[in-house]
């Protein structure tokens, strides 16, 4: 673990981000979200059910086939407008957006 930390610290600033974008940028959101979910260590059973629900009902049907490097603020805005148009409640919209935003922290 120490070797990994030291290697990352010694790498030029931005290199890790460039490596993540090169690796995940061409990946579809469906595949990316599977890897992201697998990396979430402290999820209790109820949280896993909630996350699966948000992914399967809201995120993957609308965004699953999109490549990660094609996301921008307009894509997210359009996604939220679609949720609203489909009659999804504000709480579900907020939870869905929160999970989408959280997953992108891992990517960026």
Secondary structure, DSSP 8 states (H G I E B T S, - for coil): -HHHHHHHHHS-TTHHHHHHHHHHTTSBHHHHHHHHHHT--S--HHHHHHHHHIIIIIIHHHHTTSBGGG--HHHHHHHHHHHHHTT--HHHHHHHHHHHHHHHHHH-
